């Protein structure tokens, strides 16, 4: 009986993990309106998100000069739950009042980018949600692979890259695969943390010069190149982020 209950609990947990969906959202603000957006999230939005069953994973601001974006990740039990939560959020009288009052001086958000994600099971069992003082520097990276090479990048990270990142002083936060429409190949999206900007440079230089990395990369590409393009964004956490 106990074994049956244990099996059921494990099965339920596995199903929950398999169905869980994350959403990477990037808000591009109108000029000089980023501070208003940060205030709205701090004072209202994150709380209203939670009220409607959304999980606040993390909130960041890119460090690039002239940045006018806010980056955040939400979690949901499933895609169906996600859609229901946003429907409830959008019709919430409290949110409507907050949105209206916050835009008295003009509209805040010019456009929104949304990417749906699932935790890559071979690379991340649990998101490393920690608050460390002083705040760390985070790096959001997306890998676009050559056709049919996504399994190869996952294997390389599983067997080599994550460990070598750690050896070079980087902290692995989480790894996701994008949820694509149709037959389009997934991209690898991940976040790592550095102590600061100088530490990030040292870590990357150390990693790239590591003989173990050079050997792993060479061996993994014997059947062809894997990564076609990489995008990287350095970010600082906002005060209300659960990951700092």
C-alpha positions as CSV (number, residue, x, y, z in Angstrom):
1,X,0.0,0.0,0.0
2,X,2.8,2.4,1.0
3,X,4.6,1.6,-2.3
4,X,1.5,2.3,-4.3
5,X,1.0,5.7,-2.6
6,X,4.7,6.5,-3.1
7,X,4.4,5.6,-6.8
8,X,1.3,7.8,-7.2
9,X,3.0,10.7,-5.5
10,X,6.0,10.4,-7.8
11,X,3.8,10.1,-10.8
12,X,1.9,13.2,-9.9
13,X,5.1,15.1,-9.3
14,X,6.5,14.0,-12.6
15,X,3.3,15.0,-14.4
16,X,3.4,18.4,-12.8
17,X,7.0,18.9,-13.8
18,X,6.3,17.8,-17.4
19,X,3.2,20.0,-17.8
20,X,4.7,23.1,-16.2
21,X,5.3,26.0,-18.5
22,X,7.4,29.1,-18.2
23,X,7.2,32.4,-20.1
24,X,10.0,34.8,-20.8
25,X,8.6,38.2,-21.3
26,X,10.5,41.3,-22.4
27,X,8.8,44.7,-22.1
28,X,10.1,47.4,-24.4
29,X,9.1,50.8,-22.8
30,X,8.3,54.1,-24.3
31,X,11.1,56.7,-23.8
32,X,11.7,57.6,-20.1
33,X,8.9,55.2,-18.9
34,X,11.0,52.4,-17.5
35,X,10.9,53.7,-13.9
36,X,7.2,53.9,-14.1
37,X,7.0,50.3,-15.2
38,X,9.4,49.2,-12.4
39,X,7.2,51.0,-9.8
40,X,4.1,49.4,-11.2
41,X,5.6,45.9,-10.9
42,X,7.0,46.6,-7.5
43,X,3.8,48.0,-6.0
44,X,1.1,46.1,-7.8
45,X,1.7,43.7,-10.7
46,X,3.7,40.9,-9.1
47,X,1.1,40.6,-6.3
48,X,-1.8,40.6,-8.8
49,X,0.1,37.9,-10.8
50,X,0.3,35.7,-7.7
51,X,-3.4,36.4,-6.9
52,X,-4.2,34.7,-10.3
53,X,-1.9,31.7,-9.9
54,X,1.2,32.9,-11.7
55,X,4.6,32.2,-10.2
56,X,7.1,35.2,-10.2
57,X,10.4,33.5,-11.1
58,X,12.7,36.5,-11.6
59,X,12.8,40.1,-12.7
60,X,15.8,41.9,-14.3
61,X,16.9,45.0,-16.1
62,X,19.5,44.7,-18.9
63,X,22.7,46.5,-18.1
64,X,23.4,47.8,-21.7
65,X,23.7,51.6,-21.9
66,X,20.4,53.2,-23.0
67,X,18.4,50.1,-22.0
68,X,14.7,50.7,-21.9
69,X,13.6,47.1,-21.3
70,X,12.4,45.0,-18.4
71,X,12.9,41.2,-18.5
72,X,11.0,38.7,-16.4
73,X,10.0,35.0,-16.2
74,X,6.7,33.6,-15.0
75,X,5.8,30.0,-14.2
76,X,2.4,28.2,-14.7
77,X,1.2,24.7,-13.9
78,X,0.3,24.2,-17.6
79,X,-0.4,26.2,-20.8
80,X,-4.1,26.0,-20.1
81,X,-3.6,27.4,-16.6
82,X,-1.4,30.2,-18.1
83,X,-4.2,31.2,-20.5
84,X,-6.8,31.2,-17.7
85,X,-4.5,33.2,-15.4
86,X,-3.9,35.9,-18.0
87,X,-7.6,36.1,-18.8
88,X,-8.4,36.6,-15.1
89,X,-5.6,39.1,-14.7
90,X,-6.7,41.2,-17.7
91,X,-10.3,41.4,-16.3
92,X,-9.3,42.1,-12.7
93,X,-10.8,45.5,-11.6
94,X,-7.8,46.1,-9.4
95,X,-5.4,45.7,-12.3
96,X,-7.5,47.8,-14.6
97,X,-7.4,50.6,-12.0
98,X,-3.7,50.3,-11.6
99,X,-3.0,50.2,-15.3
100,X,-5.1,53.4,-15.8
101,X,-3.6,55.3,-13.0
102,X,-0.1,54.4,-13.9
103,X,-0.5,55.8,-17.4
104,X,-1.8,59.2,-16.5
105,X,1.5,60.7,-17.7
106,X,1.5,58.5,-20.9
107,X,1.6,54.9,-22.0
108,X,4.4,52.8,-20.5
109,X,4.9,49.7,-22.6
110,X,5.6,50.1,-26.3
111,X,5.8,46.4,-27.2
112,X,6.1,42.9,-25.5
113,X,8.1,39.9,-26.5
114,X,6.9,36.6,-25.2
115,X,8.6,33.2,-25.4
116,X,7.2,30.0,-23.9
117,X,9.7,27.6,-22.3
118,X,9.9,24.2,-20.6
119,X,12.7,23.3,-18.2
120,X,15.2,21.1,-20.0
121,X,15.0,17.9,-17.8
122,X,18.5,16.7,-18.6
123,X,20.0,20.1,-17.5
124,X,17.8,21.5,-14.8
125,X,15.8,19.7,-12.1
126,X,15.1,22.8,-10.1
127,X,15.7,26.5,-10.7
128,X,18.5,27.9,-8.5
129,X,16.3,30.6,-6.9
130,X,18.6,32.3,-4.4
131,X,19.1,35.8,-3.1
132,X,22.7,36.6,-2.6
133,X,24.1,39.9,-1.4
134,X,25.5,41.9,-3.0
135,X,23.4,41.4,-6.1
136,X,25.0,39.3,-8.8
137,X,25.2,39.9,-12.5
138,X,23.0,37.6,-14.6
139,X,23.4,36.6,-18.2
140,X,20.5,35.5,-20.3
141,X,21.7,33.4,-23.3
142,X,19.9,31.9,-26.2
143,X,21.4,29.3,-28.6
144,X,20.1,28.9,-32.1
145,X,21.2,25.5,-33.4
146,X,21.8,24.2,-36.9
147,X,19.0,21.9,-38.2
148,X,18.5,18.7,-36.1
149,X,21.4,19.7,-33.8
150,X,19.4,20.6,-30.7
151,X,19.8,17.2,-29.0
152,X,23.6,17.7,-29.5
153,X,23.7,21.0,-27.6
154,X,21.7,19.5,-24.8
155,X,24.1,16.5,-24.6
156,X,27.1,18.8,-24.6
157,X,25.8,20.9,-21.8
158,X,24.7,17.8,-19.9
159,X,28.0,16.0,-20.2
160,X,30.5,18.9,-20.1
161,X,29.5,22.6,-20.3
162,X,27.6,23.1,-17.0
163,X,30.4,21.5,-15.0
164,X,33.0,23.6,-16.9
165,X,31.0,26.8,-16.3
166,X,31.0,26.0,-12.6
167,X,34.8,25.3,-12.6
168,X,35.3,28.7,-14.3
169,X,33.3,30.5,-11.5
170,X,29.9,30.8,-13.1
171,X,26.6,29.7,-11.4
172,X,24.1,27.7,-13.3
173,X,20.6,29.1,-12.6
174,X,18.3,27.3,-15.1
175,X,18.1,25.8,-18.6
176,X,15.0,25.8,-20.7
177,X,14.0,24.7,-24.2
178,X,11.7,26.9,-26.2
179,X,8.2,25.7,-27.0
180,X,7.9,26.2,-30.8
181,X,4.9,25.9,-33.1
182,X,4.8,23.1,-35.6
183,X,8.1,21.4,-36.5
184,X,10.4,24.3,-35.8
185,X,13.4,23.3,-33.7
186,X,13.6,24.4,-30.1
187,X,16.3,26.9,-28.9
188,X,18.3,26.5,-25.7
189,X,17.6,29.4,-23.3
190,X,19.6,29.6,-20.1
191,X,20.6,32.0,-17.3
192,X,23.9,31.9,-15.5
193,X,25.2,34.3,-12.7
194,X,28.5,36.0,-12.2
195,X,29.8,37.9,-9.2
196,X,30.1,41.1,-11.3
197,X,31.1,42.3,-14.7
198,X,34.9,41.8,-14.2
199,X,34.3,38.3,-12.8
200,X,32.2,37.5,-15.9
201,X,35.0,38.4,-18.2
202,X,37.5,36.3,-16.2
203,X,35.2,33.3,-16.2
204,X,34.5,33.4,-19.9
205,X,38.2,33.7,-20.7
206,X,39.0,30.9,-18.3
207,X,36.2,28.7,-19.8
208,X,37.2,29.3,-23.4
209,X,40.9,28.5,-22.7
210,X,40.1,25.3,-20.7
211,X,41.6,22.3,-22.5
212,X,38.6,20.2,-21.3
213,X,36.2,22.6,-23.0
214,X,38.3,22.6,-26.2
215,X,38.4,18.8,-26.3
216,X,34.6,18.5,-25.5
217,X,33.7,21.1,-28.2
218,X,35.9,19.4,-30.8
219,X,34.6,15.9,-30.1
220,X,30.9,17.1,-30.1
221,X,31.4,18.7,-33.5
222,X,32.9,15.8,-35.3
223,X,29.6,15.2,-37.1
224,X,29.1,19.0,-37.8
225,X,28.8,22.3,-36.2
226,X,26.1,22.6,-33.5
227,X,25.4,26.3,-32.7
228,X,24.6,28.7,-35.5
229,X,24.0,31.8,-33.4
230,X,24.2,33.0,-29.7
231,X,22.5,36.0,-28.1
232,X,23.6,37.2,-24.7
233,X,22.1,39.8,-22.4
234,X,23.7,40.9,-19.1
235,X,21.1,41.9,-16.5
236,X,20.8,43.2,-12.9
237,X,18.0,41.9,-10.7
238,X,15.3,44.2,-9.5
239,X,14.7,44.6,-5.8
240,X,11.6,42.4,-5.8
241,X,13.1,39.6,-7.8
242,X,13.3,36.2,-6.1
243,X,16.6,35.5,-7.8
244,X,19.4,38.0,-7.0
